[in-house]
Amino acid sequence: MVKIKSQVFSFEVPLEKVQAYLSDCANFEHLLPKAQVSDFQSNETGFSFKAAGNFQLTLEKAAFTDSCMEFKGSKSNPFPFDLQIFFNTNEGSTTGHIEINADVNMMLKMLIEKPLQKLLQEMAANLSAALH
């Protein structure tokens, strides 16, 4: 199992506003890097997109608590993975990070680790920009 984390995001926005934004799967189109994503589609329970012009990825909402929002990857994805967004709140501000857990072999890990790290960094930065 490969675990990849974004940098910690932090903004002066209440947790409820962050959760409301992320509950709308259409908003993930604004979080994903435009240069690396095409064919974005969403509905009430998930979203899909083509990554780097090659892989069609689909994620469905799996769990949503005060401290974590989890999306499960579809069985049709090229490799099994989950996306989680973790939250902490303190007096009207919210911090957290985005994490991917992927079940891949060492060869695939070497191919995807850096691009996925960059993806998570951009998603965290875009989330921060969207909520300021």
C-alpha positions as a Markdown table, in Angstrom:
| # | Residue | x | y | z |
|---|---|---|---|---|
| 1 | Met | 0.0 | 0.0 | 0.0 |
| 2 | Val | 1.3 | 3.4 | -1.0 |
| 3 | Lys | 0.3 | 6.4 | 1.1 |
| 4 | Ile | 0.8 | 9.9 | -0.5 |
| 5 | Lys | -0.1 | 13.1 | 1.4 |
| 6 | Ser | -0.4 | 16.7 | 0.4 |
| 7 | Gln | 1.0 | 19.6 | 2.4 |
| 8 | Val | -1.2 | 20.8 | 5.2 |
| 9 | Phe | -3.8 | 23.4 | 4.2 |
| 10 | Ser | -5.0 | 26.1 | 6.5 |
| 11 | Phe | -7.5 | 28.8 | 6.2 |
| 12 | Glu | -9.7 | 31.1 | 8.3 |
| 13 | Val | -13.0 | 29.4 | 7.2 |
| 14 | Pro | -15.3 | 27.4 | 9.4 |
| 15 | Leu | -15.3 | 23.6 | 9.0 |
| 16 | Glu | -19.0 | 23.7 | 7.9 |
| 17 | Lys | -18.1 | 25.9 | 4.9 |
| 18 | Val | -15.3 | 23.6 | 3.9 |
| 19 | Gln | -17.5 | 20.5 | 4.2 |
| 20 | Ala | -20.3 | 22.2 | 2.2 |
| 21 | Tyr | -17.9 | 23.0 | -0.6 |
| 22 | Leu | -16.5 | 19.5 | -0.7 |
| 23 | Ser | -19.9 | 17.9 | -0.5 |
| 24 | Asp | -20.7 | 19.2 | -4.0 |
| 25 | Cys | -18.7 | 16.8 | -6.2 |
| 26 | Ala | -18.9 | 19.4 | -9.1 |
| 27 | Asn | -16.4 | 21.6 | -7.1 |
| 28 | Phe | -13.7 | 19.0 | -7.5 |
| 29 | Glu | -13.4 | 20.2 | -11.1 |
| 30 | His | -11.9 | 23.4 | -9.6 |
| 31 | Leu | -9.5 | 21.5 | -7.3 |
| 32 | Leu | -8.0 | 19.3 | -10.0 |
| 33 | Pro | -5.1 | 20.8 | -12.1 |
| 34 | Lys | -6.6 | 22.0 | -15.4 |
| 35 | Ala | -3.5 | 21.1 | -17.4 |
| 36 | Gln | -3.6 | 17.4 | -16.3 |
| 37 | Val | -7.3 | 16.7 | -16.3 |
| 38 | Ser | -9.9 | 16.5 | -19.0 |
| 39 | Asp | -13.5 | 15.1 | -19.5 |
| 40 | Phe | -14.5 | 16.0 | -15.9 |
| 41 | Gln | -18.0 | 14.7 | -15.0 |
| 42 | Ser | -19.8 | 14.7 | -11.6 |
| 43 | Asn | -23.1 | 13.8 | -10.0 |
| 44 | Glu | -24.4 | 13.8 | -6.4 |
| 45 | Thr | -22.3 | 10.8 | -5.3 |
| 46 | Gly | -19.0 | 11.1 | -7.1 |
| 47 | Phe | -16.9 | 12.4 | -10.0 |
| 48 | Ser | -14.8 | 11.1 | -12.9 |
| 49 | Phe | -12.1 | 12.5 | -15.1 |
| 50 | Lys | -9.3 | 11.6 | -17.5 |
| 51 | Ala | -5.9 | 12.1 | -15.9 |
| 52 | Ala | -2.9 | 13.2 | -18.0 |
| 53 | Gly | -4.9 | 12.3 | -21.1 |
| 54 | Asn | -4.6 | 8.6 | -20.5 |
| 55 | Phe | -6.4 | 7.2 | -17.5 |
| 56 | Gln | -10.1 | 7.4 | -16.7 |
| 57 | Leu | -10.5 | 7.7 | -13.0 |
| 58 | Thr | -13.8 | 7.5 | -11.1 |
| 59 | Leu | -14.3 | 8.2 | -7.4 |
| 60 | Glu | -17.5 | 7.8 | -5.3 |
| 61 | Lys | -18.3 | 9.2 | -1.9 |
| 62 | Ala | -17.8 | 6.5 | 0.7 |
| 63 | Ala | -17.8 | 8.2 | 4.2 |
| 64 | Phe | -18.2 | 11.7 | 5.5 |
| 65 | Thr | -17.5 | 12.6 | 9.1 |
| 66 | Asp | -16.5 | 15.8 | 11.0 |
| 67 | Ser | -12.8 | 14.9 | 10.6 |
| 68 | Cys | -12.6 | 13.1 | 7.2 |
| 69 | Met | -14.2 | 12.8 | 3.8 |
| 70 | Glu | -13.5 | 9.6 | 1.9 |
| 71 | Phe | -13.9 | 8.7 | -1.7 |
| 72 | Lys | -13.4 | 5.1 | -3.0 |
| 73 | Gly | -12.0 | 4.5 | -6.4 |
| 74 | Ser | -14.1 | 2.6 | -8.9 |
| 75 | Lys | -13.2 | -1.0 | -9.8 |
| 76 | Ser | -12.7 | 0.2 | -13.4 |
| 77 | Asn | -9.8 | 2.4 | -12.4 |
| 78 | Pro | -6.4 | 1.3 | -13.6 |
| 79 | Phe | -5.3 | 0.6 | -10.0 |
| 80 | Pro | -7.1 | 0.5 | -6.7 |
| 81 | Phe | -7.0 | 3.7 | -4.6 |
| 82 | Asp | -8.9 | 5.8 | -2.2 |
| 83 | Leu | -8.9 | 9.6 | -1.7 |
| 84 | Gln | -9.3 | 11.0 | 1.8 |
| 85 | Ile | -9.5 | 14.6 | 2.9 |
| 86 | Phe | -8.8 | 15.1 | 6.6 |
| 87 | Phe | -10.0 | 18.1 | 8.7 |
| 88 | Asn | -9.2 | 19.8 | 12.0 |
| 89 | Thr | -11.0 | 22.8 | 13.3 |
| 90 | Asn | -10.0 | 25.4 | 15.8 |
| 91 | Glu | -11.9 | 28.6 | 16.6 |
| 92 | Gly | -13.3 | 29.2 | 13.1 |
| 93 | Ser | -10.3 | 28.1 | 11.1 |
| 94 | Thr | -9.8 | 24.8 | 9.4 |
| 95 | Thr | -6.6 | 22.8 | 8.7 |
| 96 | Gly | -6.1 | 19.4 | 7.1 |
| 97 | His | -4.5 | 17.5 | 4.3 |
| 98 | Ile | -5.4 | 15.3 | 1.3 |
| 99 | Glu | -4.2 | 11.7 | 1.1 |
| 100 | Ile | -4.3 | 8.9 | -1.5 |
| 101 | Asn | -3.9 | 5.3 | -0.5 |
| 102 | Ala | -3.1 | 3.1 | -3.5 |
| 103 | Asp | -2.6 | -0.6 | -3.8 |
| 104 | Val | 0.2 | -0.8 | -6.3 |
| 105 | Asn | 3.4 | -2.8 | -7.0 |
| 106 | Met | 6.8 | -1.2 | -6.7 |
| 107 | Met | 7.1 | -0.6 | -10.4 |
| 108 | Leu | 3.8 | 1.3 | -10.6 |
| 109 | Lys | 4.7 | 3.1 | -7.4 |
| 110 | Met | 7.8 | 4.5 | -9.0 |
| 111 | Leu | 5.7 | 5.7 | -12.0 |
| 112 | Ile | 2.8 | 7.3 | -10.1 |
| 113 | Glu | 4.2 | 8.6 | -6.8 |
| 114 | Lys | 5.6 | 11.9 | -8.0 |
| 115 | Pro | 2.7 | 12.8 | -10.3 |
| 116 | Leu | 0.2 | 11.9 | -7.5 |
| 117 | Gln | 2.2 | 14.0 | -5.0 |
| 118 | Lys | 2.0 | 17.0 | -7.4 |
| 119 | Leu | -1.7 | 16.4 | -7.9 |
| 120 | Leu | -2.4 | 16.5 | -4.2 |
| 121 | Gln | -0.3 | 19.6 | -3.7 |
| 122 | Glu | -2.2 | 21.4 | -6.5 |
| 123 | Met | -5.5 | 20.2 | -5.1 |
| 124 | Ala | -4.7 | 21.5 | -1.6 |
| 125 | Ala | -3.5 | 24.9 | -3.0 |
| 126 | Asn | -6.7 | 25.1 | -5.2 |
| 127 | Leu | -8.9 | 24.3 | -2.2 |
| 128 | Ser | -7.2 | 27.1 | -0.2 |
| 129 | Ala | -7.7 | 29.5 | -3.1 |
| 130 | Ala | -11.4 | 28.5 | -3.6 |
| 131 | Leu | -12.2 | 29.1 | 0.0 |
| 132 | His | -10.5 | 32.4 | 0.6 |
